[in-house]
């Protein structure tokens, strides 16, 4: 994968997190939503983190999808503990050499054997200890933050981080910067959109996708390595990139194929790249249609309702039950709807996500775009190919 720096965007976000932007609330928490595989994690690690470090900030990065088997709260605590180790290692060794069981650090009495670990410390205390021992502000970047909502411990960790922010930050002084990213805006909204949400009142920002600057960079590399292809058609490259869903991995893979000396491409490569993009989109949509058609009628009705309602989806209210009955042709009880939702969660890969509070959302937000496209064209619901037998709930 080629390197493409987004320096200007990173600098703007650093200023916003520090409270230096004229407008905005990023200093109270920056919430970024971007579809999967559009370069979000690459930006957070390769652009935003170095920019924060250059501004004199200690950066703690944790990806809650790095190990989905571990509790999100434990992943966050572990990341903070690893950040503490280099700052407190000398203090811990000195305490142990002096035979001290406990030492005072940042106003906290800490077990010397546990310095660098979060055991025995709340997240609030650990972050304050990191800030005071480093003598710098701290930025905690949590990638795929919506994953914290799948467990009570994860929700508790989010609430603790909100408390830590409130205690460490003062007017005109930002000592704890929180960056939460997610690949699904609907799920990320659950951190901010109700009075019970840990960051109620904050706003979800859409992370700008890669665009013309990225395409210009790619075109420059092509022209430098293959002068015979000058000038590259930027408009066609950008159109292909948009069809690929602004996903650089898929775009670059297809580009490598059409530029390969082994490729059977006659004439210019740009039309071949555009054709590959349309082909990929058709394959993605065919897979989603196949997944939908492979469901039982009640599962289809439940998924249809979720696609149509988005974040407004309520699985068991009277309107939802009426919708299920209308689409299946028979009454659907709350228990039957629950079983359908659980079946959608247990599929491999899962089609439905559930929070610890019993809220439901689509696992892959791309299904919303697929549904909107078909609905706008008057082609919803998808129809089974001729000869395919319909499934029955029984």
Secondary structure, DSSP 8 states (H G I E B T S, - for coil): ------HHHHHHHHHHHTT-SSS--GGG-EEEE--TTSSHHHHIIIIIHHHHHHTTEEEEEEETTTTTTS-HHHHHHHHHHHHHHHHHHHHHHHHHHTT-SEEEETTEEEEGGGTTS-TTS-HHHHHHHHHHHHTSEEEEEEETGGGGGGSHHHHHHHHHHHHHHHHH-BTTB--EEEEEEES-HHHHGGGTSSTTSTTTT--EEE-----HHHHHHHHHHHHHH-GGG-S--HHHHHHHHHHTTT-HHHHHHHHHHHHSTTS---S-HHHHHHHHHHHHHHHHHHHHHHHHHTS-HHHHHHHHHHHHHGGG--TTSHHHHHHHHHHHTS---HHHHHHHHHHHHHSSS-SEEE-TTS-EEES-THHHHHHHHHHHTT--S----TT-------
